[in-house]
Amino acid sequence: MEIVDCVQTSLRAVGKDEHWIRDWIVRKPSRLGLGDLEIRRHEIVRREHHGGRIDILAYRREVNTFYEIEIMMDDSDADHGIRTLAFWSRERLKNPDANHVAVLVSEALSVKYQSLLEGLPQVLPFIGIDIKVLMLASKKRLVAILPSIIVQSRDVTIEIGDSANRAAKSLPFTGAESAEKNCPKNPYLML
């Protein structure tokens, strides 16, 4: 096995945009580490109740839970956070008999609003997923994408990894040091 050096980069630096990362997640939603999700809709435009857009609406049947997923490139900003919570709230009203979890996916989630992100899961079902993009030093141009759950509500049940055979379990953790313990062992590669 060859071990290569790597340098952290961004999706923009390797020529990818928010639509690319959305499609990457839609093709294989288990990459987020939330279990076997069924994508109900993506790039949803809402005109009623002040309009707006949500990136992905996913559903996990065995726990009757919808995931309202907002994707953000670069640093986190308040607009994406508010949009995530607004769509979470609207979807709860549309499907009141199901559980709902607001999910924010960002390349720099843990930097700017860390105290807010650590407080949100204490009052509502919220998951924050940080995406690291690593350029590998090799002859081929390889980039690894490593999504990590860095904050989540204690009562949210998820399944680690891609296997449907693993038992669902609650992961009560917040903060980056806990995320390091629960990172996937094989980051996803793109050429």
Rosetta blueprint (number, residue, H / E / L):
1 M L
2 E L
3 I L
4 V L
5 D L
6 C E
7 V E
8 Q E
9 T E
10 S L
11 L L
12 R H
13 A H
14 V H
15 G L
16 K L
17 D L
18 E H
19 H H
20 W H
21 I H
22 R H
23 D H
24 W H
25 I H
26 V H
27 R H
28 K L
29 P H
30 S H
31 R H
32 L H
33 G L
34 L L
35 G L
36 D L
37 L L
38 E E
39 I E
40 R E
41 R E
42 H E
43 E E
44 I E
45 V E
46 R L
47 R L
48 E L
49 H L
50 H L
51 G L
52 G L
53 R E
54 I E
55 D E
56 I E
57 L E
58 A E
59 Y E
60 R E
61 R H
62 E H
63 V H
64 N L
65 T E
66 F E
67 Y E
68 E E
69 I E
70 E E
71 I E
72 M E
73 M E
74 D E
75 D E
76 S L
77 D L
78 A H
79 D H
80 H H
81 G H
82 I H
83 R H
84 T H
85 L H
86 A H
87 F H
88 W H
89 S H
90 R H
91 E H
92 R H
93 L H
94 K H
95 N L
96 P L
97 D L
98 A L
99 N E
100 H E
101 V E
102 A E
103 V E
104 L E
105 V E
106 S E
107 E E
108 A E
109 L H
110 S H
111 V H
112 K H
113 Y L
114 Q H
115 S H
116 L H
117 L H
118 E H
119 G H
120 L H
121 P H
122 Q H
123 V L
124 L L
125 P L
126 F E
127 I E
128 G E
129 I E
130 D E
131 I E
132 K E
133 V E
134 L E
135 M E
136 L E
137 A L
138 S L
139 K L
140 K L
141 R L
142 L E
143 V E
144 A E
145 I E
146 L E
147 P E
148 S E
149 I E
150 I E
151 V E
152 Q E
153 S L
154 R L
155 D L
156 V L
157 T E
158 I E
159 E L
160 I L
161 G L
162 D L
163 S L
164 A L
165 N L
166 R L
167 A L
168 A L
169 K E
170 S E
171 L L
172 P L
173 F L
174 T E
175 G L
176 A H
177 E H
178 S H
179 A H
180 E H
181 K H
182 N L
183 C L
184 P L
185 K L
186 N L
187 P L
188 Y E
189 L E
190 M E
191 L L
